[in-house]
Amino acid sequence: MSAKAILHVFLALIFFTLILVGCRSGRDNSIYEVVRPGSIAPGDAVPAPRDDVVLLISGDISVTNVDDALAFDIETLEKLRLVRYQVSDPWLKEEVTYTGVLLSDLLAVAGSSDTAKEVMALALDGYAAPISVSEMESWPVLLATRSNGAHMTIENSGPTRIIFPYDLHSDVTAARNMSVWNLERLEVK
C-alpha cells in the first residue's frame, strides 16, 4: 500500500472516530428547549418552602432547608432552570409537552455527592423506582411540573412527574419503569 493510501485510510479512521465520539458525547441538549434560566443555581441557598411541599430530597446531599432534607414548594422548584420537551406519552397515547427541571440540575442544586450512584424516586402511592446517575447523564431526565403548559394536579399525575424522552430512549420499557408520577420524594444514594 502506498504512503498516500495509508494516509487516506488513517484520515478516514480519524474522521469516523470523531463522528462516533460526537454522537455519543453525553446528553443531547437539542431534545429540550430552555424556557427560563434559573434564579437558583448550584451553590445557592434554597429557601424553605412557604407553600405546600411538592418534593423532598434526602440522602447523600449537602444542601438542606428542612431538617436533613431539601424541600421544595412549586414556586421554589420552578426557580431552577426550566426546560421543556415534547414526547409521545406512552400512557396517554398522545403528544404532550412537559415543562420542568432536569434531574441533573436539581441534583446539582441539592449538592448531590460525586459518589452517588442512583436516585430512588418514591411516589405518593408507595411505588419506588431507582434511576441511575448514568441515566441522568445520558438523557435529559425531566422532573415535570407542567403538562401542556398547566401545572399538574394529583389527579393528572402531578404535582411532579419524571419524564424521559421516550421516543429516543434505547430501552422504552426501562424508561417507562423509571417514570414515576405523583412523585413525592427523591433519595440520593
N, C-alpha and C positions, 0 to 999 in steps of 0.2 A: 504494500500500500504506500502511496506517495505521501510526502510530508503535507502536501496541500489537502489530500483526502483525510488524513488523520486530524488535521486542524479543523476541517469541516465537521467531522464526527464529534470531536471534542466540543466545539461550539454548539452543536445541536444538542448534545447531552447537557451542557450547562443551561441552555435555553429551556429545555424540557424540565430540568430540575427546578429552575426558578418559577416556572409556571405551576408545578406541583406544590412548591412551598407557598406560593402566593395564594393558592386555592385552599390550603389547609392552615393558614396562619391565624388561627383563632376565630373569634366570633365574627359573623358577617353583619356589620353595622348598617348595611343597606336595607336590612329587613325592617328596621324601625325608623320612625321619624321623631326627632326631639320636638316635643310640644312646648316645653318651657324649661329653661335651665333652672337648676335648683338654687334655693337660697340657704339650704342646709347641705353642707359638704363634709367629707371625711375630715375629722379633726375638730369639727364644730360641736358645741354643746347642743344637745337635743332637749328642748323644753318638755317638762312633764305635761301630760295631756290635760286639757281644760274641758274636754267633752268626753263622750263615750270612747273607751279604748276599743280600737278595731284590730290591733295587732300587738302581741307581746313577743319580744325576742329575748331569749335567755341562753345560758350555756357559756361557751368559750368566747365571750365578748368583753371588751374593755370599756364601753360606753354604756352607762346606765342612767336612768332618771326616776325609777321607782324601785326601791329596794335593790335587788341584784339583777334587775331586768331592764330592758328598754321598751317603754310603752309608747304607742302612737295612737292619737286620735286621727280622724281622716284629714283634718286641716293640716296637721303637722306632717303626716305622711306625704301629703301632696306638695310639701315644700321641698322635697327632694326632687332631683331632675325627673321630669315627666316625659315619658315616651309613649308612642302608640304604634300598633301594627294590626293589620287585618289578617284573620285566619279563617279557615274553613272549620268552624267549630264542630268537632265530632259528635257532640251530644245534641246540639241544636239543629244540626244538619243545614247550616246556613253560614254565609259570610258574616263575620262580626268584627268590628273594630274595637279592640281593647286598649285602654289607656291606663298607665300606672308607672311603677318604679321597677327598674331592673333589679332582680335579686342581688346581682353582683354589686350594684351601687348601694343597696340597702345594707348589705353585709359590711361594706367598706365604712359606711357611716356608723354602724354598730361597733366598729373596731374588732371585727372577727379576727381570730388568731390566724397567723400564717400556716399553722399546723392543722387547721380544721380540715376535715375530710368530707363531711356531709352536714346537711341541714335536715332535721326531721320536721316535716310540715304536719301540723295537727289541726284537724277540723273541729268544728263545734260538736259534731256527732260522734267524735272519738276516732274517726278514720285518721290514719297516720301513714305518711309516705316519706321514705328517705330520698333526698336529692343530693347527689354527689357534687362536690365543688367542681369537679371536672365537667359536669353537665353545664354548670353555670358559666364556666369559662369558654365552653364550646358553643353555647346557644344563648340568645338573648331571652333568658327566662324572665317572664314578666310577673310581677305582683300587681295584678289588675285591680283598680279601684273604680273603673268605669267601663261600661259596655255600651257601645254606640253613643258615647258622649254623656250618658247618665250614670250617676252613682248606682251601684248595685245594692239592692236590698237583700236581706237574708233569704227571702223567697226567690230571688233571682241570682242565687249562688254567691252573694256578697256577704259582708261588705268588701272583703278582699278574696281574690282567687288567683291561683297560679296558672299561668298560660304559657304554653310552648308554641313555637312556630310549627304547628302540626304538619303543615303541607311540606315542610322541608326536613323534618327530623328523620333520621335514618331508621329509627325504631318507634313507629307511631304507638304501638301498644305500651312500650315503656314510658313514652311521653304522656300518654293518657293516664297511666297509673300514678305518675308524679303530679298530675294536675289536680290539686286539692282545691275544692271550693268551700265556701263558708270557713275560710282559713281563720284560725284563732291565734295560733302560736307557731313560732319557729324556734327550734332548739339547735344551736350550733354545737357540733361535736367534732 
